[in-house]
Amino acid sequence: MDFDLSYILNHLGENREDYLNSVAPPIFQTAMFASPTVEAMRSMIQNEQNQPFYTRGNNPTVNILREKMAALEGTEDALMFASGCAAIAAAVMANVQAGDHIVSVQKPYSWTKKLLSTFLPRFGVSVTYIDGTDAANYEKAIQPNTKVLFLESPNSWTFEQQDLTLVGKIAKAHGLVSIIDNSYASPIFQQPAKYGIDIMTHSATKYIAGHSDAVAGALCASKKMISKIFAGEFMTIGGVISPFNAWLLLRGLRTLEVRLERISATTAKVVDYLAQHPKIEKIWYPFHVQNPQYDLAQKQMKQGAGMFTIAIKANDVAEVEQVCNALKRFLLAVSWGAYESLAFPAAALYGSPHYPTPDLAWNMVRICIGLETPEVLVADFEQALAVIG
């Protein structure tokens, strides 16, 4: 059933009459649910996916969030996880076994790449990375043992996109499962299921939560796929969200649309300013006219979200650091998608034991726009960029 966006965000699944007409849903902070009889207990166990029994599998607070996320993505069902990594891992692992092959975009999220390149090969699963900006590359890379096509559109540093319609058709023609990381656009600005993609995953830590106070993940798909993942990777590995974090995400959803509308409008103004600044070498943003995939962005995304990357015209890393350190309205932090504006220089990743030297130039800085006014952020960039000659 289709619902309007405001109804999904504010009312769907809340069933307030069941909770003393509480306007905000209660937090069921409990590990398990008791049964009045053995017969009732047996029924709860047999229907654990859809009935509270043990919070690792089902919890009423989490269920409200599941229903909203599925409706936002236009899918039949959803599962919530403790992180975006957990959601992505469950989606991929549920659809491969030893000897299988995956085709993935060449620059997925760092921990997705670690899953595909380091973890799964230990169990006999191989991966081929392709330039996903040309959908034909997916078809060319398919092998007899391919089971999954993995997308991330746009990605979260250089914002390459995949044509969702074409990749969805390729997957279905070959009987493959298509999985996308849809964290950047969120369901507000992009709904891949409409274009034929099977599984949508999210780092719900980002725009869904929106307040930098909860880490979570989401997986949206058909009831059949959700049942498969629930009975396997979800319950077995146990990377589930806590009821309290689910409640925080429900709170975040209330303002998701208005936050993204504000962030998108501000981002457009900041991008326009930086794109013409003499100390900016290049800018990566899906909805900027200089983006070679600008037409595709307009075709499958409603608006641009709040993150982009700049390359600073600097002589060395030290000058890039000077600019970043001079920013007063941007926090130097990882992640993105909340109320605050952030700056993340690629050079900060260099030398980390957990991140191989990234395929990112030393002068690249990822920017995430929050809820500050555009004039304030532009002025902050103006003074920060002035520190280098």
ABEGO torsion letter per residue (X at the ends): XBBBAAAAAAABGAGAAAAGGBABBBBBBBABBBBABAAAAAAAAAAAAABBABAAABBAAAAAAAAAAAAAAGBABBBBBABAAAAAAAAAAAABBBGBBBBBBABBBAAAAAAAAAAAAAAGBBBBBBBAABAAAAAAABBAABABBBBBOBBAAAGBBBBAAAAAAAAAAAGBBBBBBAAAAEAAABBAAAAGBABBBBBAABAAAGAGABBBBBBBBBAAAAAAAAABAAAAAGBBBBAAAAAAAAAAAAAAAAAAAAAAAAAAAAAAAAAABAABABBBBAABAABAAAAAAAAABABBBABBBBBBBBABAAAAAAAAAABAABBBBBEEGBABBBBBBAAAABGBAABBBBBBBAABBBBBBBABBAAAAAAAAAAAAAABX
